[in-house]
Amino acid sequence: MRSKSARPQLGPDANLFGGHVSTTSRIGDRLASIVDRLCPIIAQVPVEHLVKTPGFMYVGPDDYWGEPSPEHRALQLELKREYDLVAELLRLLLRGAPQDLAHQLDDADSHFRLWLELRGHNWSLTPSPDRNVEAMRAAASEFEKLLGVLQHSGSKGTLLVPDTNALLGCADPASYRAIAGSTFTFVLLPTVLGELDSLKVEHRNPEVREKAKAVIRRVKGWRDQGSLSAGVTVDTSIVVKSVHQEPNMDGTLSWLDSTVKDDRILASVLEVQASNPAAKVVLVTGDVNLQNKADAALVESTELSL
């Protein structure tokens, strides 16, 4: 039976608008899954008792991990890779946070890795499998306060982030109600706007050039209505908002490449998430490769079918 500490408490609004969930909820769910799958390792890997040599002073725990089976090692490797991504995302979401929150994340990460990596000098390790599982879950529960803070940060609505091809296919935000409901924020990324500017001049297909020009005219029309950085309301209940900063590729996920356009789009989406961790941030793209990368980064993606 799952302990209450296994899953971070994410509140009643974790699943709205056709299954879209907040960034915090997605990370909390992945962390809960890792904890659940780590339990058999903690319960089944043998624990050895240290035999002390008379006359020698030893300062350390009396119990230590025995040798895991190959099956346990394989699962441990899989879980560590998943957790490394979760830890990277949490650090991204808490970038620029007050020092005490950063320390809380460091402590939670350190305590959980003691169990995940079967490290030595674990003072909480005992000969009892049940007590060890309980202690591991307690270590994982340290993330709850951090996730609780994030769940109350920034916008709590739905943010749709279209890529370039999505805008070329349909630049009318009202048409996106089919995937986001009646009220949402339509976010324009600098990488996408920059690519549209290039396409209107450089693309060899005149139809694509005209589509890019049409999208840019629409964007300029929104700008005439007010500040896109602050947000402009269109069609009564949709806010169109632009991001002015290019993504910080040195402070994003380690496997994203600054020279790859799709990676820059994904890095920008991650920064939108970092500013609005309680929001349901959805990347709109029909690009299969970008969808795969978004899935790997725990970013929800969808495409608009017209």
C-alpha positions in Angstrom: 0.0 0.0 0.0 1.4 3.4 -1.0 2.4 5.7 1.9 0.9 9.2 2.0 4.4 10.5 1.6 4.9 8.7 -1.7 3.1 11.3 -3.9 3.5 15.0 -3.4 0.2 16.7 -2.6 -0.6 18.7 -5.6 -4.1 20.0 -5.0 -7.5 19.5 -6.7 -6.7 21.5 -9.9 -4.0 19.0 -11.1 -6.1 17.7 -14.0 -8.2 20.1 -16.1 -8.9 20.8 -19.7 -8.9 17.4 -21.3 -6.0 15.9 -19.2 -3.6 18.8 -19.4 -1.8 19.0 -16.0 0.5 21.6 -14.5 4.3 21.4 -14.7 4.5 20.8 -11.0 2.0 17.9 -11.2 3.9 16.2 -14.0 7.1 16.4 -12.0 5.4 15.2 -8.9 3.8 12.2 -10.7 7.2 11.2 -12.2 8.9 11.5 -8.8 6.1 9.4 -7.2 6.6 6.7 -9.9 10.3 6.6 -9.2 9.7 6.2 -5.5 7.2 3.4 -6.1 9.6 1.5 -8.4 12.5 2.0 -6.0 10.7 0.2 -3.1 11.6 -3.4 -4.3 15.3 -2.4 -4.4 15.2 -1.0 -0.9 13.3 -4.0 0.4 15.2 -6.7 -1.4 18.9 -5.7 -1.5 20.6 -7.3 1.5 21.8 -5.2 4.4 25.0 -6.3 6.1 25.9 -5.6 9.7 29.4 -4.3 10.4 31.6 -6.5 12.5 33.8 -4.1 14.5 37.4 -5.0 15.2 38.2 -4.6 19.0 40.7 -1.8 19.7 39.9 0.2 16.5 37.7 3.3 16.6 35.0 3.4 13.9 32.6 6.3 13.4 29.9 5.4 11.0 26.6 3.4 10.6 26.6 -0.2 11.9 24.7 -1.4 8.8 25.6 -1.2 5.1 24.3 -2.4 1.8 25.2 -5.8 0.5 25.7 -6.6 -3.2 22.6 -5.9 -5.4 21.5 -8.4 -8.0 22.0 -7.6 -11.7 18.3 -7.1 -12.0 18.3 -4.6 -9.1 21.3 -2.8 -10.7 19.6 -2.5 -14.0 16.4 -1.0 -12.4 18.6 1.3 -10.3 20.3 2.6 -13.4 17.0 3.2 -15.1 15.6 5.0 -12.0 18.7 7.1 -11.5 18.5 8.4 -15.1 14.8 9.3 -14.6 15.6 11.0 -11.3 18.5 13.0 -12.8 16.0 14.6 -15.2 13.5 15.3 -12.4 16.3 16.9 -10.4 17.4 19.0 -13.4 13.9 20.2 -13.9 13.4 21.1 -10.3 16.6 23.2 -10.3 15.4 24.9 -13.4 12.0 25.7 -11.8 13.7 27.0 -8.7 16.4 29.0 -10.5 16.7 32.4 -8.8 14.7 31.2 -5.8 15.5 32.5 -2.2 18.5 30.8 -0.7 16.5 28.8 1.8 14.5 27.1 -1.0 17.7 26.3 -2.8 19.1 24.7 0.3 15.9 22.7 0.8 16.3 21.3 -2.7 19.9 20.5 -2.1 19.0 18.7 1.2 16.1 16.8 -0.4 18.2 15.7 -3.3 21.1 14.6 -1.1 18.8 12.6 1.3 17.0 10.9 -1.6 20.1 10.0 -3.4 21.4 8.1 -0.3 18.6 5.6 -1.0 18.5 5.7 -4.8 22.2 5.2 -5.2 22.5 2.8 -2.2 25.2 5.0 -0.8 27.3 4.1 2.3 27.2 6.1 5.5 23.4 6.1 5.5 22.6 6.5 9.2 18.9 5.7 8.5 19.7 2.2 7.1 18.5 -0.7 9.3 18.2 -4.5 9.0 14.4 -4.1 8.6 13.3 -3.8 4.9 10.0 -2.2 6.0 11.7 0.5 8.0 14.1 1.2 5.2 11.2 1.6 2.7 9.5 3.9 5.1 12.7 6.0 5.6 13.2 6.2 1.8 9.6 7.4 1.3 10.2 10.0 4.1 13.3 11.3 2.3 11.2 11.6 -0.9 8.5 13.5 1.0 11.0 16.3 1.5 10.2 17.4 -2.0 6.5 18.1 -1.0 7.1 21.5 0.4 9.1 22.6 -2.6 6.4 21.3 -5.0 3.8 23.0 -2.8 5.5 26.4 -3.2 5.7 25.8 -7.0 2.1 24.8 -7.2 1.2 28.3 -5.9 3.6 30.2 -8.2 2.8 32.2 -11.3 -0.2 31.8 -13.5 -2.5 28.9 -12.8 -4.3 28.9 -16.2 -3.4 27.1 -19.5 -0.5 28.4 -21.6 -0.4 27.3 -25.2 3.0 27.7 -26.9 2.8 27.2 -30.7 5.9 26.4 -32.8 6.5 28.0 -36.2 4.7 25.4 -38.2 1.7 25.6 -35.9 1.4 29.3 -36.5 1.9 28.9 -40.3 -1.0 26.3 -40.2 -3.2 28.5 -38.0 -2.4 31.9 -36.5 -5.9 32.5 -35.1 -5.8 31.8 -31.3 -9.6 31.3 -31.2 -9.1 28.1 -33.3 -7.0 26.7 -30.4 -10.0 26.5 -28.1 -10.5 23.0 -29.4 -7.5 21.9 -27.4 -7.4 24.4 -24.5 -11.0 25.4 -23.6 -12.4 28.9 -23.7 -9.7 30.8 -21.7 -6.0 30.5 -22.1 -2.8 32.4 -22.9 -1.3 32.1 -26.3 2.5 32.5 -25.9 4.8 33.6 -28.8 8.5 32.7 -28.5 11.4 34.8 -29.9 12.8 31.8 -31.7 9.5 31.2 -33.5 9.0 34.9 -34.3 12.6 35.1 -35.6 12.1 32.1 -37.8 8.9 33.6 -39.3 10.9 36.8 -40.1 13.4 34.6 -42.0 10.7 32.6 -43.8 8.9 35.7 -45.1 12.1 36.6 -47.0 14.3 33.5 -47.5 11.9 30.6 -48.1 12.0 29.5 -51.8 8.3 28.5 -51.7 6.2 31.7 -52.3 3.2 30.2 -50.5 5.3 29.7 -47.3 6.6 33.3 -47.6 3.1 34.6 -47.9 1.9 32.6 -44.9 4.8 33.9 -42.8 4.0 37.5 -43.8 0.3 36.9 -42.9 1.3 35.6 -39.4 3.6 38.6 -38.9 0.9 41.0 -39.9 -1.4 39.4 -37.4 1.3 39.7 -34.7 1.8 43.4 -35.5 -2.0 43.9 -35.3 -1.9 42.5 -31.8 1.0 44.8 -30.9 -1.1 47.8 -32.1 -3.7 46.9 -29.5 -1.2 47.0 -26.6 1.9 45.6 -25.1 2.5 42.0 -26.1 5.0 41.6 -23.3 2.2 42.4 -20.8 -0.4 40.5 -22.8 -3.2 41.5 -25.2 -6.7 40.1 -24.9 -8.3 38.9 -28.1 -11.7 37.3 -28.8 -12.9 38.2 -25.3 -11.1 35.6 -23.2 -7.7 34.7 -24.9 -4.5 36.6 -23.9 -1.8 36.8 -26.5 1.6 37.3 -24.9 5.2 37.4 -26.3 8.4 36.3 -24.6 11.2 38.8 -25.3 14.2 36.9 -24.0 16.0 34.2 -26.0 16.4 31.1 -23.9 19.4 30.7 -21.6 21.0 27.6 -23.1 23.7 27.5 -20.4 21.0 27.2 -17.7 18.6 24.7 -19.3 18.6 20.9 -19.6 22.1 19.6 -20.2 21.2 17.6 -23.3 19.7 20.5 -25.3 21.9 22.0 -28.1 22.0 25.7 -28.6 22.6 25.3 -32.4 19.4 23.2 -32.9 16.2 25.3 -33.5 13.9 22.7 -31.9 16.1 22.6 -28.8 15.9 26.4 -28.5 12.1 26.3 -28.7 12.0 23.6 -26.0 14.4 25.6 -23.8 12.1 28.5 -24.2 9.1 26.4 -23.2 11.0 25.2 -20.1 11.6 28.8 -19.2 7.9 29.5 -19.6 7.3 26.6 -17.2 9.8 28.0 -14.8 8.0 31.3 -14.7 4.6 29.6 -14.3 5.2 26.2 -12.6 1.5 26.0 -11.5 0.2 26.5 -15.0 -0.6 23.9 -17.6 2.0 24.6 -20.3 1.4 22.9 -23.6 3.6 23.0 -26.6 1.6 22.9 -29.9 3.6 21.2 -32.6 3.2 18.7 -35.3 6.9 18.1 -35.5 7.5 14.4 -34.4 11.1 15.1 -33.4 10.1 18.0 -31.2 7.3 16.0 -29.7 9.7 13.3 -28.8 12.1 15.8 -27.2 9.2 17.4 -25.3 8.1 14.1 -24.0 11.7 13.4 -22.8 11.7 16.7 -20.9 8.3 16.1 -19.3 6.7 18.9 -21.4 3.2 18.2 -22.6 2.7 18.6 -26.4 -0.3 18.4 -28.7 -1.1 19.4 -32.3 -4.0 21.3 -33.7 -6.2 19.3 -36.2 -8.1 21.6 -38.6 
